[in-house]
C-alpha cells in the first residue's frame, strides 16, 4: 500500500492529504499558490514534493516527470468562493461562475490536469453550490467526459457524521462512489477543546489580545448568539463571531470564522479552531494569524478525509477502476 501514488492539487494546509497519511500513504506531490499554506504543508509532509505556483502554469506531464511514476489518486479542492452563497460577489449566472470567474475556472484547470495525469481515481472537493443547478452539473459532466472520464459521482458528505466537532457539508466529485460508513457519535465543542484552555505548550494555541471594548461586547453574547453579520449572495445574512455552545456541534468553520469561546470572553485560538476541524495537535500552522485561521477554515476536516481515504483505498485495492488510455 505504501507504493500508491497520491497527488494533492490546491493542497492548502493539508487536511485532505492527512487522511491518506493517516493510513500510511504520504502524497508524492502537492501544489498550492499560497506561500503560507505551502510552508505549512512542507513542515507537516516532509517527504512530499511541494510546489508553490499557480496551477495554470503546470501541466500533468511535468507532474508525472517529477514524481517519476504513474499516479493512482489525485485529490484537490479548487476555490469554492465562486460557488458559495456566502460570497456576496458570486456571479448570478451559474455557468459564468465556472467559465468566467477567474477562480471558478480553476475547477477547469483541475479537470485539465486530471486528463493529463490520468489517475485511476480522482476526488475533487467543493461546496454543494457547484452542483446546485442542472446546467452546472451537466457542464461538469461534459468537462470530465472530454478528458476521458465518463462515469462521475456527486458524493455529498456531512463531516459531522464522521465525528467532526463542526458542521460541514461538501460535495466530493469523483469517478467512484464514496459512501464511508457513518459514526454513531456526536463530538461536541466541549469534547474537542476543553483540555486546551491555558495549555500553551501546544502549537498555535496562543490567545489573541482584545481591547476592553471588544471584551465588553463579547461578554454580552450568549450561546449561539453572534456579535455581527455580513451579507452573502442574494442578500442572505450570515452571522459571524458566534459564541459556541459547548454541548453542541460547532457551526461550519469558514476562512473568515472567528468563534467566541464558550466559557471565556475571547476568540478561539488557531489550535482550538483546528480541533473543530479534527486536526491533530502535531499538525503545525505557519503564516500570519489570519493566514492560519484561513488555512483551517478552507480545509477538508481530517476525520472526513480519513474516512474518504479508507473508502478510496478499499476500492483501489479491488482493482476495478477505469483509467483512460
Protein Blocks (a to p, Z undefined) as FASTA:
>chain_A
ZZpccddehklnolmmmmmmmnopacfbdcdfbfklmmmmmmmmmmbccddddfklpcfk
lmmmmnopacfbdcddddfklmpmklmkbcfblmlmmmmmmklmmmmmmmmmmmmnopab
dcddddfklmmpfklmmmmmmmmmmnopabdcdddddfklnopabdcddddddfbdcddd
dddddcdfklmmmmmgopakbghiaccdddfklmmmmmmpcehiafbdcddehhiacdeh
iacdfkbccddddfklccddfkbccdddfklmmmmnopafklccedjfklmmmmmmmpcc
fklmmmmmmmmmmmmmnopaccdZZ
